[in-house]
Amino acid sequence: MRAVHTIEVRRMRLERSAPTRRGCEAAASLGATVDDLLPTLELPALRLPLAPGDILAIEGPSGSGKSRLLARVVDALREHGWTVIHLPARRLLRDVPCVDLFAEPVEDAMRFLSRAGLGEAACFLRRPGELSSGQLFRLRLALAMRNAELAACRGTPVALAIDEFASHLDDVTAASVAHLLARWARRDGRIGVIAAASRSDALDALNPDARWRAGHAWSGSPALPTQQPPAPPPLGSAPAELLRDLIFEPGRIADYHELARLHYRAARPATVSAVHVARDTRTGDAIGVMVVSMPTLNGAWRALAWPGRYAPLAGTPALPRGTFVERMNRELRCISRVIVEPRWRGRGVATELVRRYLASPLSKHTEAVAAMGRTCRFFEAAGMRRCALPLGARAARFLDAMEFCGVERWRLAMPAQALERAIASRGRAFVEHEVRLWAGASRAAARHRHDPLESLFARACRNAAAERVAYAA
C-alpha cells in the first residue's frame, strides 16, 4: 500500500517589484499604468496528494505561471520533509567526459546515461560542452535521476522536479525520454516526479497520474483529476502507443547500411542471413534494424547454454569436429547487430525487434554477443538468457603481454599511445610477436596477420579489451 502525502500549498500574494523610471516611461507611452501591465497576483491555495512513484504534470503556454507554481510546490514539499532534486540543476558541469561526472563505476555510469536516452557509445566520452542542447538536457536528467535514487536511500520521501520538460527535444525524442522517465519512476516506486512543460505531447507521453492546466495569472483553481496510477509495463514489453507509428518487417542489407554509422563497431557482420527492420510508417525511414548471421566457429558460452550440443563434454566419447560444425550451421544463428536511431531509443524498439524474431527464428537456437550488454539489456528483456562469457585464451595472452609492457587495459582505447608505450617498454620485436600471435590464433583475424603493426595492434585492442556479454535462446 503506497503512502499518499497531502501537501498543503498555501495561498500566496505576489507583489510586483518596484518599477523604474524607464519602465514607467514605457507604460505611459502606451497609455497604460503600471497596475494595468503588472497586476498583483493572487495564487490560490492547493492541496496536493502525492505518493512516491506518482507523476504530476503542470501544463500551460509560456507566461502562464508554470514555473512559479512548480516553485511553490517545491517549497511546500520541502516544508513537509521531502527531499527535492531540481532539474535543470543550476550548477555548471565539470569539463570532463560524461562517464566521469558519476562517482560510481564506469559500468553504472554508462547505465545511468543510457536510461536517460544517452545510450550512444560516443556520448559516454563526450564532454558537456560537446553535446547538443537536447543531449545536455538528457545528461542533466541522468544526473538528477541518480541523485534522486541516492536521496531515496536515506528513507525520506523524494521528488524530482523538472521545469521546461523536453523543451529542447524534437517530438520523437521527447516521447522517448518521457517514456524512459515514467518507466524509471514507476518501477523504482520511491520517487515522485513533477514536470512542467508547455508542450502537451511530452506530458501525454509521461502518462501522469494528475495534471494541472495553467491559465493566465492562475485565476481560479487548477484542475487536479484523479485516476488510478498506471502500472509499470512488464519487463520486455512496451506500451502499444510507443510503437504505433512503426511497422516491423523483413528488411534488406540496404536498411542496415542506412543505420550502420550509428553502431559503435565500424565493421559490418561477416555474414548476413537475414535483416529485420522497424520502419516509421509516416516517413518510410528505417529507425531500427537487426542483422542475423551465421555463428562463429568458437564460442565458450555455448558449453553453458547448450552443454554438449556444439562441443564435446569432458569424459564423453569424442565425435568428429565436423559433426559439431555441421550441427551448429544447421541449428544456430547469431543476432550480430541491433541498431536503433537515437531519437527512438528508450521506446522498446530493440526489444521488439529481437522478440519478434525469436517468435519465428531461422534456427532451433539463437545466440548474441554484445559489448553493450551490461548497459542496454534489451536481449534479456526480449526473453534471451544471459550466459557467462569467460575471457578467451587468445585475449588473455594479449592482455597479459600488455600488462607486462606496462599498458593497462583502459589504455587500449587509445591504440596509438598504447603501442608507443609498449614498444618503449619491451621493444618493437616483442610487441610485434605478441600481436601477430594474437592474429594467428583466430580464423577471423588470421587474414590480417600480415597487416602493418599499427592497424593490427588497433584491431587487437578493440577485440581483447571488450567486455562482452553472451545471450542464448
C-alpha positions in Angstrom: 0.0 0.0 0.0 1.5 3.3 -1.1 1.7 6.1 1.5 -0.1 9.2 0.0 1.1 12.5 1.4 -1.3 15.5 1.3 0.9 18.6 0.6 -0.6 21.9 1.5 0.4 24.8 -0.8 -0.6 28.0 0.9 -2.4 30.9 -0.8 0.2 33.4 -1.9 0.0 37.1 -2.9 2.8 38.0 -5.3 3.6 41.7 -5.2 5.4 43.3 -8.2 8.8 44.7 -7.9 9.3 48.5 -7.8 9.1 49.9 -11.4 11.9 52.1 -12.7 11.6 55.5 -14.4 12.2 53.9 -17.8 9.6 51.3 -17.2 7.1 54.0 -16.3 8.0 55.9 -19.4 7.3 52.8 -21.5 3.9 52.2 -19.8 2.9 55.8 -20.1 3.8 55.9 -23.8 1.3 53.1 -24.3 -1.4 54.8 -22.4 -1.3 52.3 -19.6 -0.4 52.3 -15.9 2.0 50.0 -14.1 -1.1 48.5 -12.4 -2.6 47.7 -15.8 0.5 45.9 -17.0 1.8 44.3 -13.8 -1.2 43.5 -11.6 -0.7 41.9 -8.2 -1.3 38.2 -8.4 -3.3 36.1 -6.0 -2.2 32.4 -6.3 -4.8 30.0 -4.8 -4.1 27.5 -2.0 -3.7 23.9 -3.2 -4.0 20.5 -1.6 -1.6 18.2 -3.4 -1.9 14.4 -2.9 1.4 12.9 -3.8 2.7 9.4 -3.3 6.2 8.0 -4.1 6.2 6.9 -7.7 3.4 9.4 -8.8 3.9 11.6 -11.8 2.3 15.0 -11.7 2.2 17.4 -14.7 1.9 21.2 -14.9 0.9 22.3 -18.4 0.4 25.7 -19.9 1.7 28.1 -22.5 4.7 30.3 -22.0 3.9 33.0 -19.4 1.0 31.2 -17.8 2.8 30.7 -14.5 4.0 27.1 -14.7 7.5 27.7 -13.3 6.0 29.9 -10.5 3.6 27.1 -9.5 6.3 24.5 -9.7 8.5 26.6 -7.4 5.6 26.9 -4.9 5.1 23.1 -4.9 8.8 22.5 -4.4 8.8 24.9 -1.4 5.8 23.1 0.1 7.3 19.7 -0.4 10.4 20.8 1.4 8.4 22.2 4.3 6.7 18.8 4.6 10.0 17.0 4.8 10.5 15.9 1.2 13.9 16.0 -0.5 13.6 17.7 -3.8 16.0 17.2 -6.7 15.6 20.0 -9.2 16.2 20.0 -12.9 17.7 21.9 -14.6 20.4 22.0 -12.0 21.9 25.4 -11.8 25.5 24.4 -11.2 27.9 24.2 -14.1 29.0 20.7 -15.1 32.7 19.8 -15.0 34.5 19.8 -18.3 35.1 16.0 -18.3 33.7 13.1 -20.3 30.1 12.2 -19.3 31.1 9.0 -17.6 33.4 11.0 -15.3 30.5 13.0 -14.0 29.4 10.0 -12.0 31.3 8.7 -8.9 30.0 5.2 -9.5 31.9 2.5 -11.5 32.1 3.1 -15.3 29.5 0.3 -16.0 27.0 2.0 -13.7 27.7 5.4 -15.2 27.0 4.0 -18.7 23.8 2.5 -17.4 22.7 5.9 -15.9 23.3 7.7 -19.2 21.5 5.0 -21.2 18.3 5.1 -19.2 18.1 8.9 -19.8 18.4 8.4 -23.6 22.1 8.8 -23.9 22.9 5.2 -24.7 25.3 6.2 -27.6 28.8 5.0 -27.2 30.2 8.3 -28.4 28.2 10.2 -25.7 30.0 8.3 -23.0 33.2 10.0 -24.0 31.9 13.5 -25.0 32.1 16.4 -22.6 29.1 18.6 -21.7 30.3 21.4 -24.0 30.4 18.9 -26.9 26.8 17.9 -26.6 23.7 19.4 -28.3 21.2 21.2 -26.1 18.9 18.2 -26.3 21.7 15.8 -25.2 22.7 18.2 -22.4 19.2 18.1 -21.1 19.3 14.3 -21.1 22.7 14.4 -19.3 21.3 16.6 -16.6 18.3 14.3 -16.4 20.6 11.3 -15.9 22.5 13.0 -13.1 19.2 14.1 -11.4 17.8 10.6 -11.6 20.9 9.2 -10.0 20.8 11.9 -7.3 17.2 11.1 -6.6 18.0 7.5 -6.1 20.8 8.3 -3.6 18.4 10.6 -1.7 15.7 7.9 -1.6 18.2 5.5 0.1 18.0 7.8 3.2 14.4 6.8 3.7 12.8 10.3 3.3 10.2 10.9 0.5 11.9 12.3 -2.6 10.6 14.2 -5.6 12.2 15.1 -8.9 11.1 18.5 -10.1 11.6 19.3 -13.8 10.9 22.7 -15.3 10.6 23.1 -19.1 10.5 19.4 -19.6 11.6 18.3 -23.0 11.7 21.9 -24.3 14.9 21.3 -26.2 13.9 17.9 -27.7 12.2 17.1 -31.0 8.8 15.3 -30.9 10.2 11.8 -31.3 13.0 12.2 -28.8 10.6 13.9 -26.3 8.3 11.0 -26.4 11.1 8.5 -25.9 12.6 10.4 -22.9 9.2 10.8 -21.3 8.6 7.0 -21.6 12.1 6.4 -20.0 11.4 8.8 -17.2 7.9 7.4 -16.4 9.1 3.8 -16.5 12.0 4.6 -14.2 9.8 6.4 -11.6 7.1 3.7 -11.5 9.5 0.8 -11.4 11.6 2.5 -8.7 8.5 3.4 -6.7 10.3 5.7 -4.2 10.4 8.9 -6.1 7.7 11.3 -7.2 8.1 13.3 -10.4 6.6 16.8 -11.0 7.1 18.1 -14.6 6.2 21.4 -16.0 6.0 21.9 -19.8 4.4 24.0 -22.4 4.1 21.1 -24.9 1.2 18.7 -24.1 2.6 15.9 -26.3 5.6 15.4 -24.0 3.3 15.3 -20.9 1.0 12.9 -22.7 3.9 10.5 -23.1 4.6 10.7 -19.3 1.1 9.4 -18.7 0.8 11.4 -15.5 -1.3 10.5 -12.5 -2.6 14.1 -12.2 -2.4 17.2 -14.4 -2.8 20.9 -13.9 -3.6 23.2 -16.8 -2.4 26.7 -16.2 -4.3 29.8 -17.2 -3.4 33.5 -17.3 -2.2 34.6 -13.8 -3.6 31.3 -12.4 -7.0 32.7 -11.9 -9.2 30.1 -10.3 -8.3 26.7 -9.1 -6.3 24.4 -11.3 -7.9 21.1 -12.2 -6.4 18.1 -10.5 -8.0 15.0 -12.0 -7.7 11.8 -10.0 -7.1 8.5 -11.7 -5.8 5.0 -10.9 -1.9 5.2 -11.2 -0.9 3.3 -14.3 1.1 0.2 -13.5 4.6 -0.1 -14.9 4.7 -2.2 -18.1 6.1 -5.7 -17.6 9.8 -6.2 -18.3 10.2 -6.9 -22.0 7.1 -5.1 -23.2 6.4 -1.5 -24.3 3.1 0.3 -24.3 1.5 -0.1 -27.7 1.2 3.7 -28.3 5.0 3.9 -28.2 5.3 1.6 -31.3 2.1 2.6 -33.0 3.8 4.6 -35.8 6.2 1.6 -36.6 5.9 -1.4 -38.8 8.2 -4.4 -38.2 9.0 -6.3 -41.3 11.8 -8.2 -43.2 14.4 -5.8 -44.4 17.3 -5.6 -46.8 21.0 -5.1 -46.3 20.4 -1.5 -47.5 18.4 -0.9 -44.3 21.4 -2.0 -42.3 23.8 0.3 -44.2 21.3 3.2 -43.6 21.9 2.9 -39.9 25.3 1.3 -39.7 27.1 4.6 -39.0 25.2 4.7 -35.6 26.8 1.5 -34.3 29.8 1.6 -32.1 31.5 -1.1 -34.1 32.5 0.1 -37.6 32.9 -3.3 -39.3 29.9 -5.0 -40.9 28.9 -8.5 -39.9 31.0 -11.2 -41.6 27.8 -13.0 -42.8 24.2 -11.9 -43.3 21.4 -14.5 -43.1 18.5 -12.1 -42.6 17.7 -8.5 -41.9 14.7 -7.3 -39.9 13.7 -3.6 -39.8 11.5 -1.3 -37.8 10.1 1.4 -40.1 8.4 4.7 -39.4 5.1 4.4 -41.3 4.8 8.2 -41.7 8.2 8.6 -43.5 9.2 5.1 -44.6 12.5 5.5 -42.9 14.2 2.6 -41.1 14.6 3.6 -37.5 15.7 0.2 -36.2 17.5 -2.7 -37.8 18.6 -6.2 -36.7 21.0 -8.4 -38.6 21.1 -12.2 -38.2 24.3 -14.0 -39.1 25.8 -17.5 -39.2 27.6 -18.4 -35.9 31.3 -18.1 -35.5 33.2 -21.4 -35.1 34.2 -21.0 -31.5 32.1 -19.7 -28.6 33.0 -20.5 -25.0 29.5 -19.6 -23.7 27.9 -22.4 -25.8 29.1 -25.0 -23.3 26.9 -23.3 -20.6 23.9 -22.5 -22.9 23.7 -25.9 -24.6 26.1 -28.4 -22.8 27.4 -31.0 -25.2 25.4 -29.8 -28.1 28.0 -27.8 -30.1 31.2 -29.1 -28.4 32.0 -32.4 -26.7 31.6 -32.7 -22.9 34.6 -33.8 -20.9 34.7 -37.5 -20.4 32.4 -38.3 -23.3 33.3 -40.3 -26.5 34.9 -37.9 -29.0 33.0 -37.1 -32.1 34.5 -35.8 -35.3 34.8 -32.0 -35.2 32.8 -31.7 -38.4 29.8 -33.2 -36.6 29.6 -30.3 -34.2 30.3 -27.7 -37.0 27.5 -29.2 -39.2 25.1 -29.2 -36.3 25.9 -25.5 -35.5 25.4 -24.4 -39.1 22.0 -26.2 -39.1 20.7 -25.3 -35.7 22.2 -22.0 -34.7 22.1 -18.4 -35.8 23.6 -15.3 -34.2 22.0 -11.8 -33.8 25.1 -9.9 -34.8 23.7 -6.3 -34.9 20.9 -4.4 -33.4 20.8 -0.6 -34.1 18.1 1.9 -33.2 18.1 5.5 -34.4 19.0 7.7 -31.2 15.7 9.6 -31.2 13.7 6.3 -30.9 15.8 4.8 -28.1 14.0 4.0 -24.9 10.7 3.0 -26.5 11.5 -0.7 -26.7 12.3 -0.9 -30.4 15.3 -3.1 -29.9 13.5 -5.4 -27.6 10.6 -5.7 -30.0 12.9 -6.5 -32.9 14.5 -9.3 -31.0 11.2 -10.5 -29.5 9.5 -10.7 -32.9 12.4 -12.6 -34.4 12.5 -15.1 -31.6 8.8 -15.8 -32.2 9.7 -17.2 -35.6 13.5 -17.7 -35.8 15.6 -19.2 -38.6 17.0 -21.9 -36.5 16.4 -24.0 -33.4 18.7 -21.9 -31.2 19.7 -18.2 -31.3 22.7 -16.5 -29.7 24.0 -13.0 -29.4 27.2 -11.4 -28.1 27.2 -7.7 -27.2 29.7 -5.4 -25.6 26.8 -3.0 -24.7 25.0 -5.9 -22.9 25.9 -4.6 -19.4 24.4 -1.2 -20.3 21.4 -1.9 -22.6 19.7 -5.1 -21.5 17.2 -5.5 -24.3 18.2 -9.1 -25.1 17.2 -10.2 -21.6 14.0 -8.1 -21.9 13.2 -9.9 -25.1 13.5 -13.3 -23.4 17.1 -14.4 -24.0 19.1 -15.7 -21.1 22.4 -14.3 -20.1 25.4 -16.5 -20.1 28.8 -16.0 -18.5 31.4 -15.2 -21.1 34.9 -16.2 -19.9 37.9 -14.4 -21.3 39.3 -16.4 -24.1 42.9 -17.7 -24.0 43.8 -15.5 -27.0 42.6 -12.3 -25.5 44.0 -13.2 -22.1 47.5 -13.7 -23.5 47.4 -10.4 -25.3 46.2 -8.6 -22.2 49.0 -10.3 -20.1 51.6 -9.2 -22.7 50.3 -5.6 -22.5 50.4 -5.7 -18.7 54.0 -6.9 -18.9 54.7 -3.8 -21.1 53.1 -1.5 -18.5 49.9 -0.9 -20.6 46.8 -1.2 -18.5 43.6 -2.4 -20.1 42.0 1.0 -20.2 44.9 2.4 -22.3 43.9 0.1 -25.1 41.1 2.6 -26.0 44.0 4.8 -27.4 45.8 2.2 -29.6 48.5 4.6 -31.0 49.6 5.8 -27.5 49.4 2.2 -26.1 51.6 0.9 -28.9 54.1 3.6 -28.3 54.2 2.8 -24.6 54.5 -0.9 -25.2 57.4 -0.5 -27.6 59.2 1.9 -25.3 58.9 -0.7 -22.5 59.8 -4.0 -24.2 60.8 -3.2 -27.7 59.1 -3.5 -31.1 60.1 -7.1 -31.7 58.3 -8.4 -28.6 55.2 -6.4 -29.3 55.0 -7.4 -32.9 55.5 -11.1 -32.0 52.6 -11.0 -29.5 50.2 -9.1 -31.8 50.8 -11.4 -34.8 50.5 -14.4 -32.5 47.1 -12.9 -31.4 46.0 -12.6 -35.1 47.2 -16.1 -36.0 45.1 -17.7 -33.2 41.8 -16.9 -34.8 40.5 -17.8 -38.2 38.7 -14.4 -38.5 41.8 -12.4 -37.7 44.3 -14.6 -39.4 43.8 -12.9 -42.8 45.1 -9.7 -41.1 48.2 -11.1 -39.6 50.4 -9.5 -42.2 48.8 -6.1 -41.9 51.0 -3.2 -40.7 51.7 -3.4 -37.0 49.8 -0.2 -36.2 46.5 -1.3 -37.8 46.8 -4.9 -36.5 47.5 -3.6 -33.0 44.4 -1.4 -33.0 42.4 -4.4 -34.1 43.7 -6.4 -31.2 43.0 -3.6 -28.8 39.3 -3.4 -29.8 38.9 -7.2 -29.5 40.8 -8.0 -26.3 39.6 -5.1 -24.2 35.9 -5.5 -25.0 33.8 -6.8 -22.0 31.2 -8.7 -23.9 28.0 -10.5 -22.7 26.6 -13.6 -24.3 22.9 -14.4 -24.7 21.1 -17.6 -25.7 17.6 -18.6 -26.7 
